[in-house]
Amino acid sequence: MGDVDGLLAGAQGPETHPKGWEPGIIYGSDGGEVVARVLGDGEVDPAFWDLVIADWGFDPKVTEIVPDSVQIRAWDMPLAGGGVKRARYYKARIRPKRAAMTDAETAALAKIVNRYTTRRSLALAADVDGGSAFVLNVSDLQIGKGEGGGTPAAIARFKDAVDKAVKRFKELRKIGRRIDVVYIIGMGDLAEQCFGNYPNQLFTVDRTRREQLQIVRELLMYVINAFVNLVPRMVVGAVPGNHGENRSDGKMVTTIADNDDLAVFDQVREQCSQNPGRYGHIEWEICNELVLKLDVCGVNIAWTHMHQGNGSGEKKIADWWRGQVMGNQPVSDAQILNTAHYHHFLMSESTGRTILQVPAMDGGSAWWTAKTGNCSPSGMVTYLAGAACGPRGWADLAIIGGEG
């Protein structure tokens, strides 16, 4: 085994290994498993894993150990002339390395952030409680998905929806709606990813993961810059989706917070912090849990991607929500629940509260349509929210865009 031989020197006699712990590597499109045997005392360090990964013919620069996946088992090895030598076996999950922003990508994002150094000065009205919020949900862009015109069409679709949302905002003000704050909430699945969500995903995407995330960051800056000069206060938030998860064998293998749908907002926030003259009035609500709940102008509103639920439809979402109420979870006192994941628009008030399932902004799924016959247009949901909107807590809902 090349350089690993030095770690294994000293063993004599026939090669015997515990079942299921035979040294080797299994690797597929979404990661795999590596087992290595070590003789002697002492703990292994990250350099050891790089050595093992390289010895099996993989590049440690693009392959890594999944955190908290290492298992250890001891085994006594027979030595020539009698006696035994204790060997330790290490088993760990491996995966493609998660890409960080390169210097060039950081510079490109910084260029967007620093294009303008100041913003128009706006003051909050004296009676803040009398105003409302303009809520814009960004959901299921799935940048990198090859269907529906692929990434170029997705970018055009998103920018067109944002431009129309700005027009909608100005129209509402023109007819007398008082809007003091804009909420831009990322609801998950902003990038398609390259594997781990469905069997042929690797062969249908049209951008690498790094390219997908770079495009998502730039689109987030596009929508932020579209509204940054229009209000004295802005709230930008995010919840995680399933496509943003760190996956192996189709399952999440790290934490809820280790999610690209949150990481892109972290990166945008870090860059915006370098230009406080333009972005200093933004409040960031990047949620490390599955559900984000905020007081929006006197109304409790929650957002979740809803991949943790038991399916789409009014009853299934309501059943999930009732369970949260019984468990006294933070979403219990929300008046409005925004969900995504199922790609079609749904709205219900039969529970006495509002369930709002937003449509996707992707280009659709030929496979799903062929399987079920179902399809729905894309769109971006906006609405006004706040106590000033009346007993529902919302008003003036619109689905912006809707092409595809």
N, C-alpha and C positions, 0 to 999 in steps of 0.2 A: 504493500500500500504506500509506496514512496516514502515521503517524509514522516508519515505516521508510524513507520516501522520502529523508529526510535522510542516512541511512547509504549510500544508493545513488546520491546525486547525482554527476554528472560523467561518467557513461557515455554514450557517443554511438554512433550506428550501430545496425544491426539487433540485436535481442535474440537472442543465441545462447548456449546453455548446454550443458555436457557432458551426454551421455545418462545418464539416471538421477540427475542432479543438478539437475533443473529445480526452481526455487523453488516451494514449495507445502507442503501438509500433507495427510496421510492419517490418519484417526482412526477407530477402531472401539471396541467395547465394552471391550476390554482394552488400549487404548493405540494408538499409531501411530508416525508418523515425520514430522519436519518438516525442510525444506531451506530455507536462507536464503543470499542472496548479500551479501557485504560488500565495499566498495571501500576501499582505503587500508590503512594499517599499523596495528599494534597488535592486542592480543588482545581478544576479546569477554569480557564479564563476565556474571554472572547476570542483571543488569538487561536485557541485550540479549535474552536468551531470553524473559524476561517480555514484552518489547516485541513480539517476533516472534509469540509465542503469542497475545497480545491482538490483534495486527494481523490474524490469520487468524480472529478471531471466537471464540476460546476464552478462558476465564477463567484467568489465571495463578495465582489463589488456589487452584484445585483441579486444575491441570494442571502437571506438572513434567517436566524433562529426566531421563531415566534416567542415573544416574551411570556414567561411563566409556563412554558410548555415542557421544560426539561424534567425527565424522570430518571431516577437512579436506581440501579439494582446491583448488589454485590454478588460475586460468584467465585468459589475457590477453584483454582486451576491446578492440576497435578504437575509436579516438577520431576524431572529425571532424577533417579536415585532416591525418590521419596520426598515427602513433604508437599506442601501446597503453597501457592501464591495467590493472594486475594486479588481478583480483578474487579473493577467496577465497570458497569455498562451504563452508558448514557443514551437515552432516547429523547429526541426532540422533534417538534414540528418545524418545518422549514417553509419559506414562502419567498416570492419575489420581493425585493426591498421596496419599501414605501418611499416614493420619490419626494425629496424636499425641493423647495424652490432653488433653482440655480441662481448664480449672481446675475446672469442675463435676464432671467424672469423677474427677479427682484427689481432690477433697473427698469425693466419695461413697465412694471406696475407703478413704480415710483414716478415715472414720467407722466403717467395718467393722473396720479394723485397731485402732482406739483404743477400741472398745466395751468391752474389758476391758484393764486396765493390768497385771494380774499373772496368773500361772498357779499351779497347785498345785505345790509343791516336791516333786520326785522325785529320788532319787539312783540312779546306776548301781550294779548289784550288783558286789560285789568281783571276781568272776570273769566278766569281760565276755565272754570267748571261749566260755563255757558257754551263753550265751543265743542267741537267734535274732532275726531281723528279721521284721516283718509288712510284706510288700510289697503295695502297691496300685497297679495300673496304670490310668492315665486315658488312654483312647485313643478317637479318632474320634468325639468328641461331635458335631462338625460343626454347631455352633450356628448357626442361621439357615437350615438346610435345611427346606424347606417340607413334606416328606413325613413320614408317620408321626405326624401330629398337630402337626408344626411345632415351633417353638421352645418354646411352653408345655409341650408333652408332653416335650420333651428335658430341660427344666429339672426337671420333676417326676420323670422317670426317673432323672436323675443324683442328685438329692437323696435319693430313695428308696434307691438303691444305696449311697450313702455311709452313710445311717442303718443299713442292714442290714450294711454292712462293720464299723461300730463294734460292732454287736451280735455279729458273728462274732468280732471281736477279743476281746471280753469273755468270750465262750464258751470260746475257746481258753485264755485265762488261767485260767478256772474249772476246766478239766479238767487243769491242771497245766503247760501250755506256758509256758516262760519267754520273755517278749518284752521286749527292752531298747530296741528302736528301731523306728520306723516309717519306711518308704521310700514316698514318694508320687512317682511318676514320670509325667510327661506324655509320651505316646508319639506326639504329633502329630495333626494334623487336628482341632484343638479347635474351630476356627471353620470354617464352610462357605466363606467368601469370597463374592464376588458374580459373578466371571467368571474365565475362564482355565483351568478344569479340565474342563468339558464344554460342548457347544454351547449348550444352553438354560439354563445355570446362572443367568443374569441374570434369567430369568423365573420361576424356581422358588423363589428365596430369599424369606424373609419378614421379614428384618431387614437393615438396612444394615451395612456392614462395621464401622463404629464401634459400632453397637449390639451386633453379634456379639461384638466384643472386650470390651466392657464387661461383658456377661453372663458371658463366659468368666472374666474376672478375679474376678467375684463368686462364681462357682462354685468357683474355686480356693481362695478364702478360706473357702468353706463347708467344703471337705474338710480344709483345714489346721486350721480351728478345731474340727472334729469330733474330731481326734486330739491337738491340741496339749497338752492336759492329761493325757493318758494315759501318756506315756513321758518319760523324762528326756532323750532324744535323738531328733531327727527329721531326716531327710534329704529334701529336696525337689529333684527334678531334672527335666530336660526334654531331649528330642531333637526335631529339626525334622521336619515332615511336608510332603507336597506341597501341601496346601491352604493352608499358611502361607507358601508361597514368594511372592516378588515376581515376578509373571509378566507376559509380553507374548507374544502369539501362542501361548499355551499352553505357553510354555517359561520356565524360570527365567532372569532377566536380570541378577540381581545376585549375591550370594554365598550360600553355604549358611547362613551365620549371620544373614543378613538375612531373618528368618523370623518371622512373627507367633506361631508356636507357642513361640518363645523369648522374644519381646518381652513377651508377657503375663506370663511368669514374672519377667522383669526388673522389670516395673512392680510386681508383687506383692511382690517382694523389697525394692524400694526403700521401699515403704510399710511393710512389716513391720519394716524397720530403724529406723523411727521409734518403735517400741514394743518395746524390747529386754526389758522386764520380762516380756512375754508370749511373744515370738518369738525371744529371744536364743539359744535352744538349737537353732535350725534351722540345718543346714548346707545350702548351696545348690550344686547341681551342674547348672548350665545349660550344656549342651554346644554348642559352636560347630562341631562336626563332626556327621556323620550317625550315629555310633555312640558311645554312652556306656558305659564299663565301670567298675565299682566293685567293691571288695572288701566284700562284705556278710557280716559276721560270719564271715570266714574262707573264703568262697566267692566266686570271681570270676563276676560276673553282668554281662551286656551287654544293652543296649536299643537298638533301632533301629526306625524306622518301616517300613523295607524297601521303600519305593518305588524304591530304587536297585537292587533285585534283579531277577531274571529271571522272577518270577512266584511264585504261591503253591504250596503242596504241599511235603511233606517233602523230596523230592529236590531241588527247585529252591532251597529255602532252604539245604539241606545243601551243594549245589554252590557257592553263594555263599560260605558259611562256609569251605569247603575252600580256595577261592581266597584268602580273607583269611589263612588259615593259611600257604599257600604264599608269600604276600607278606609274611609276618611282621608283620601288622598287629596293633594292640593287642587286637582281639577274639580273637586266636589262642588265648589261654589261658583264655578264658571257659568255664565249666562249664555255664552256662545262658544261652540267647539268647532274649530276649523280642522278638517282632516284632508288627506290626499291619498296617494298610493293606488287607488283604483281607477284613476284616469278619466272618470266621467263626473259630470256635475250632478249633485244631489243636495236637496235642501228639505229640511223637515222641522216643524214646530209642534208636532203632536205630543211631545213629552212635556211641553211647557217651557222648554228651552230651545235654542236654535242649533241644529246640526247643519253644518255647511261643509260638504265635501267638494273640493275644487277640482276642476279638470286638469289634465296634464298639458304641458307645453311642448311635448315631443311630437314626432311625426306619425304616431300610431304603431300598431303591431299587426303585420300581415298574418303572422302565425296565430294570434289570438282571434282575429276575425275569421280565419279559415276554420278554426276549431269551434267557435261559438256563434259566428255570424254577427257578433257585436262589434260596434265601433262608435266612436264619439268624436266630435270636433275638439280641437285644442282651444285653449283660452286662458286668460289671466283674470282672476276675480278681484274686483275692488269694491269697497263699500265704505260708507261713513259709519263711525261707531262712537258711542258716548251717551251719557245720560240725556243730553239734549236731543237725541234722536227718538225719544219716546220710550214706551214700555218694552219694546222689542230690544232696544239697545243698539239697533242698527237701522240704516236707511240707505236709499239710493244705491242699491247693489247693481253692478254691471259686470258682464263677462266681456272682457276686452279681447279683440282678435277673433279667434274661433275658426281660423282657416285650418284645413287638413282633416 
